[in-house]
Amino acid sequence: MIRVFKVDGDRLKELEKISDLNPETDTGWIDLVSPSAVEDNAVEDFLKISVPTKEDMQEIEPSNRLYDEDGADYMTMTAVAQVHLDDPVKAPVTFIIFKNTLVTIHYSELMSFSQYIIKAQKKNGVSVASPHALMLDITESFINRIADSLEALGNEIDQLSSDIFGSKKITIKRKTNMLQIAIRKVGAKGDLLSLIRESLTTITRMMLHHSLLVAAPEQKGIKFKMNSLNRDVIALNDHASFMSNKMTFLLEATLGMINLEQNQIIKIFSIAAVVFLPPTLVASVYGMNFQHMPELNEMYGYPIALALMVASAILPLLYFKKKGWL
């Protein structure tokens, strides 16, 4: 799909077809969403530039992500898609700046683009009429989206922490099942956080490269915004690092609590074995088949043996209680 916009005063105006844009006089934006080969060729023929393929965008080498070719500047960052579906995936996004036109290519539906388009189509939605400024505005939308994702992730981590360290009195089996579920959740949130940190890293590299491309007359107008975005990225990186440390702590604490629960079960079996050992010994002694065992002829031998077994079971329990082992 191809969406075409041009800057009309202080807002974006969507055009019906790509030929309605004049790349020589209009400041425009061409957004390619999962483009077909025909749509790629249409943009290439219109602007006389090459459009990278999906495989090219997935390359991780800097030379394949940040480069110049035939007067066009190519910059690729990694976004995170499907965050709200709990199935996040990496989604490369390529920005191409050629003369007065910005071209974006992405193969995933991204909320950042939708939110920016809604904002930019309103009055005062576009601050500066240049492809560099448009790219900064879109990048700001990505950064805001990452901030929202980190905020939501932080709330979920706090809830996980409450579940793990909560003082709810539940059975050992339910507690163990809950901790196992918590481990899976911590792992899933850790994967999302890793993708977010990777995205922030690629944005930092892209912003640094982009700052070298802005012409001197235009630097003064957008330098403040570029510095502001860089500070936002640094702050989000620091926050993501803090959350990563917290999730590592939660994972280790959860594993430790599972070990404690398992040790508690083993402790119960160990105590039970110790408690029943003396009665078993008494029963074994009087279960022998020797001919000369005086106690067997006693009238009260049977109740005495039972009392002896009960006492030998109770005494260890009292001893464990006194020592604080129970």
C-alpha positions as CSV (number, residue, x, y, z in Angstrom):
1,M,0.0,0.0,0.0
2,I,1.2,3.5,-0.8
3,R,0.1,6.6,1.1
4,V,1.2,10.0,-0.2
5,F,1.2,13.2,1.7
6,K,2.4,16.7,1.2
7,V,3.0,19.5,3.7
8,D,0.2,22.1,3.3
9,G,1.0,25.0,5.6
10,D,1.3,23.6,9.1
11,R,-0.4,20.3,8.4
12,L,-0.2,17.2,6.2
13,K,-2.5,16.7,3.3
14,E,-3.1,13.3,1.9
15,L,-3.0,13.0,-1.8
16,E,-4.9,10.5,-4.0
17,K,-2.0,9.2,-6.0
18,I,1.7,9.6,-6.2
19,S,1.7,11.7,-9.3
20,D,-0.2,14.4,-7.4
21,L,3.1,15.1,-5.6
22,N,5.6,17.4,-7.2
23,P,9.0,16.4,-5.7
24,E,10.7,19.5,-7.0
25,T,8.5,22.0,-5.2
26,D,6.4,20.1,-2.6
27,T,7.7,18.8,0.7
28,G,6.2,15.3,0.6
29,W,6.1,12.0,2.4
30,I,5.5,8.7,0.7
31,D,4.7,5.9,3.1
32,L,5.1,2.3,1.8
33,V,3.3,-0.3,3.9
34,S,4.1,-3.9,2.9
35,P,4.7,-2.7,-0.7
36,S,4.4,-5.1,-3.6
37,A,7.1,-5.2,-6.3
38,V,4.8,-3.0,-8.5
39,E,4.5,-0.4,-5.8
40,D,8.3,-0.4,-5.2
41,N,8.8,0.1,-9.0
42,A,6.3,2.9,-9.0
43,V,8.2,4.9,-6.3
44,E,11.6,4.1,-7.9
45,D,10.4,5.4,-11.3
46,F,8.8,8.5,-9.7
47,L,11.8,9.6,-7.7
48,K,14.6,7.8,-9.7
49,I,16.0,6.1,-6.6
50,S,16.2,2.5,-5.5
51,V,13.9,1.1,-2.8
52,P,15.4,-1.5,-0.4
53,T,13.8,-4.9,-0.2
54,K,12.5,-6.5,3.0
55,E,15.7,-8.6,3.1
56,D,17.9,-5.5,2.8
57,M,16.1,-3.9,5.7
58,Q,16.7,-6.8,7.9
59,E,20.5,-6.6,7.5
60,I,22.2,-5.6,10.8
61,E,25.5,-4.3,9.4
62,P,25.8,-0.4,9.7
63,S,26.8,-0.2,6.0
64,N,23.4,-1.7,5.1
65,R,21.4,0.5,7.5
66,L,23.0,3.9,7.2
67,Y,24.3,4.9,3.8
68,D,24.0,7.3,0.9
69,E,23.3,6.3,-2.7
70,D,22.7,8.4,-5.8
71,G,22.0,11.5,-3.7
72,A,19.5,9.8,-1.4
73,D,20.1,9.1,2.3
74,Y,19.0,5.7,3.6
75,M,18.5,5.1,7.4
76,T,17.0,2.0,8.9
77,M,15.9,1.5,12.5
78,T,14.2,-1.4,14.3
79,A,10.7,-0.8,15.7
80,V,8.7,-3.2,17.9
81,A,5.3,-4.3,16.5
82,Q,2.4,-6.2,18.0
83,V,3.2,-5.1,21.6
84,H,-0.5,-5.0,22.5
85,L,-0.9,-8.6,21.4
86,D,1.7,-10.0,23.8
87,D,3.6,-11.3,20.7
88,P,6.1,-8.6,20.0
89,V,8.3,-8.8,16.8
90,K,11.0,-6.7,15.4
91,A,9.9,-4.5,12.5
92,P,12.6,-2.7,10.5
93,V,11.6,0.7,9.3
94,T,13.6,2.5,6.5
95,F,13.7,6.3,6.0
96,I,14.8,7.7,2.7
97,I,15.4,11.4,2.3
98,F,15.7,12.5,-1.3
99,K,15.6,16.2,-2.1
100,N,12.2,17.5,-0.7
101,T,10.7,14.0,-0.2
102,L,10.7,11.6,2.7
103,V,10.0,7.9,1.9
104,T,9.3,5.4,4.6
105,I,9.1,1.6,4.2
106,H,7.8,-0.9,6.7
107,Y,6.3,-4.3,6.5
108,S,4.3,-4.2,9.8
109,E,1.3,-2.1,10.8
110,L,2.8,0.3,13.4
111,M,0.8,2.5,15.8
112,S,3.5,5.2,15.7
113,F,2.7,6.0,12.0
114,S,-1.0,6.0,12.6
115,Q,-0.7,8.3,15.6
116,Y,1.6,10.7,13.8
117,I,-0.6,10.9,10.7
118,I,-3.7,11.8,12.9
119,K,-1.6,14.4,14.6
120,A,0.0,15.9,11.5
121,Q,-3.3,16.3,9.7
122,K,-4.5,18.7,12.3
123,K,-3.6,22.4,12.5
124,N,-0.1,23.0,13.8
125,G,0.7,19.3,13.3
126,V,3.8,20.0,11.3
127,S,6.4,22.3,12.7
128,V,8.9,22.7,9.8
129,A,8.3,22.0,6.1
130,S,11.2,19.7,5.3
131,P,11.8,16.0,5.0
132,H,14.3,16.1,7.8
133,A,11.7,17.7,10.1
134,L,9.1,15.1,9.1
135,M,11.5,12.3,9.9
136,L,12.2,13.8,13.3
137,D,8.5,14.1,14.0
138,I,7.9,10.5,13.0
139,T,10.9,9.4,15.1
140,E,9.4,11.3,18.1
141,S,6.2,9.3,17.6
142,F,8.3,6.1,17.8
143,I,10.0,7.4,21.0
144,N,6.6,8.3,22.6
145,R,5.3,4.8,21.7
146,I,8.3,3.2,23.3
147,A,7.8,5.4,26.4
148,D,4.1,4.2,26.6
149,S,5.3,0.6,26.2
150,L,7.8,0.9,29.0
151,E,5.2,2.5,31.3
152,A,2.8,-0.4,30.6
153,L,5.6,-2.9,31.1
154,G,6.6,-1.3,34.4
155,N,3.0,-1.6,35.7
156,E,3.0,-5.3,34.7
157,I,6.3,-5.9,36.4
158,D,5.0,-4.2,39.6
159,Q,2.0,-6.5,39.5
160,L,4.2,-9.5,39.0
161,S,6.3,-8.4,42.0
162,S,3.2,-8.2,44.0
163,D,2.1,-11.7,43.0
164,I,5.5,-13.2,43.7
165,F,6.1,-11.6,47.1
166,G,2.4,-11.3,48.2
167,S,1.6,-12.8,51.5
168,K,-1.5,-14.7,50.3
169,K,-2.0,-17.9,52.3
170,I,-2.5,-20.6,49.6
171,T,-1.5,-24.2,49.3
172,I,2.0,-25.1,48.4
173,K,0.8,-26.6,45.1
174,R,-1.0,-23.4,44.1
175,K,1.9,-21.3,45.2
176,T,4.3,-23.4,43.1
177,N,2.0,-23.2,40.0
178,M,1.7,-19.4,40.5
179,L,5.5,-19.1,40.6
180,Q,5.9,-21.2,37.5
181,I,3.4,-18.9,35.7
182,A,5.4,-15.9,37.0
183,I,8.6,-17.3,35.5
184,R,6.9,-17.6,32.1
185,K,5.6,-14.0,32.3
186,V,9.0,-12.6,33.4
187,G,10.6,-14.4,30.4
188,A,8.0,-12.9,28.0
189,K,8.4,-9.4,29.4
190,G,12.2,-9.8,29.3
191,D,12.0,-10.6,25.6
192,L,9.8,-7.5,25.0
193,L,12.3,-5.3,27.0
194,S,15.2,-6.7,25.0
195,L,13.4,-5.7,21.7
196,I,12.7,-2.2,23.1
197,R,16.3,-1.7,24.1
198,E,17.4,-2.9,20.7
199,S,15.0,-0.4,19.1
200,L,16.4,2.5,21.2
201,T,19.9,1.5,20.2
202,T,19.0,1.7,16.5
203,I,17.2,5.0,17.0
204,T,20.3,6.4,18.7
205,R,22.6,5.4,15.8
206,M,20.1,6.7,13.2
207,M,19.7,10.0,15.0
208,L,23.5,10.5,15.1
209,H,23.8,9.7,11.4
210,H,20.8,12.0,10.6
211,S,22.4,14.9,12.5
212,L,25.3,14.9,10.0
213,L,22.9,15.1,7.0
214,V,21.0,18.3,8.0
215,A,22.2,21.3,6.1
216,A,23.6,24.2,8.1
217,P,20.7,26.6,7.3
218,E,18.2,24.1,8.6
219,Q,20.2,22.9,11.6
220,K,19.2,26.0,13.6
221,G,15.5,25.3,13.2
222,I,15.6,21.6,14.2
223,K,18.7,21.4,16.4
224,F,16.6,22.0,19.6
225,K,14.2,19.2,18.8
226,M,17.0,16.8,17.8
227,N,18.7,17.4,21.2
228,S,15.5,16.9,23.0
229,L,14.8,13.6,21.3
230,N,18.4,12.4,22.1
231,R,17.8,13.2,25.8
232,D,14.5,11.3,25.7
233,V,16.3,8.3,24.2
234,I,19.0,8.4,26.8
235,A,16.4,8.7,29.6
236,L,14.4,5.7,28.2
237,N,17.6,3.7,27.9
238,D,18.4,4.3,31.5
239,H,14.8,3.4,32.5
240,A,15.0,0.2,30.4
241,S,18.2,-0.7,32.1
242,F,16.6,-0.3,35.5
243,M,13.7,-2.4,34.5
244,S,16.0,-5.1,33.1
245,N,17.8,-5.3,36.5
246,K,14.5,-5.5,38.3
247,M,13.3,-8.3,36.0
248,T,16.6,-10.2,36.6
249,F,16.0,-9.8,40.4
250,L,12.4,-11.1,40.0
251,L,13.5,-14.1,38.0
252,E,16.2,-15.0,40.6
253,A,13.7,-14.4,43.4
254,T,11.1,-16.6,41.8
255,L,13.5,-19.4,41.3
256,G,14.6,-19.1,44.9
257,M,11.1,-19.2,46.2
258,I,10.3,-22.3,44.1
259,N,13.4,-23.9,45.7
260,L,12.1,-22.9,49.1
261,E,8.7,-24.4,48.4
262,Q,10.3,-27.6,47.2
263,N,12.6,-27.7,50.2
264,Q,9.5,-27.3,52.4
265,I,7.9,-30.3,50.9
266,I,11.1,-32.4,51.3
267,K,11.2,-31.1,54.9
268,I,7.7,-32.4,55.6
269,F,8.6,-35.9,54.2
270,S,11.8,-35.9,56.2
271,I,10.1,-35.1,59.5
272,A,7.4,-37.7,58.8
273,A,10.1,-40.3,58.2
274,V,11.8,-39.3,61.5
275,V,8.5,-39.3,63.4
276,F,7.5,-42.8,62.3
277,L,10.9,-44.3,62.6
278,P,10.8,-44.9,66.4
279,P,7.3,-46.5,66.4
280,T,8.5,-48.7,63.5
281,L,11.4,-49.8,65.6
282,V,9.2,-50.7,68.6
283,A,6.8,-52.6,66.3
284,S,9.7,-54.4,64.7
285,V,11.1,-55.5,68.1
286,Y,7.8,-56.9,69.3
287,G,7.1,-58.5,66.0
288,M,10.1,-60.8,66.4
289,N,9.4,-64.5,66.7
290,F,11.8,-65.4,69.5
291,Q,10.4,-67.9,72.0
292,H,11.6,-66.1,75.1
293,M,10.2,-62.6,75.1
294,P,8.8,-61.8,78.6
295,E,6.7,-58.8,77.5
296,L,4.6,-61.0,75.2
297,N,3.2,-62.8,78.2
298,E,2.3,-59.7,80.1
299,M,-1.4,-58.9,80.4
300,Y,-0.9,-55.2,79.5
301,G,1.9,-55.8,77.0
302,Y,-0.1,-54.8,74.0
303,P,-1.4,-51.4,75.3
304,I,2.1,-50.7,76.8
305,A,3.6,-51.3,73.3
306,L,1.0,-49.0,71.7
307,A,1.7,-46.3,74.3
308,L,5.5,-46.7,73.8
309,M,5.0,-46.2,70.0
310,V,2.8,-43.1,70.5
311,A,5.3,-41.7,72.9
312,S,8.3,-42.4,70.6
313,A,6.4,-40.5,67.9
314,I,5.4,-37.5,70.0
315,L,8.8,-36.9,71.7
316,P,10.6,-36.2,68.4
317,L,7.9,-33.7,67.4
318,L,8.2,-31.9,70.7
319,Y,12.0,-31.8,70.3
320,F,11.7,-30.4,66.7
321,K,9.2,-27.8,68.0
322,K,11.5,-26.7,70.8
323,K,14.4,-26.3,68.3
324,G,12.2,-24.2,66.0
325,W,12.5,-26.7,63.1
326,L,8.7,-26.9,62.7
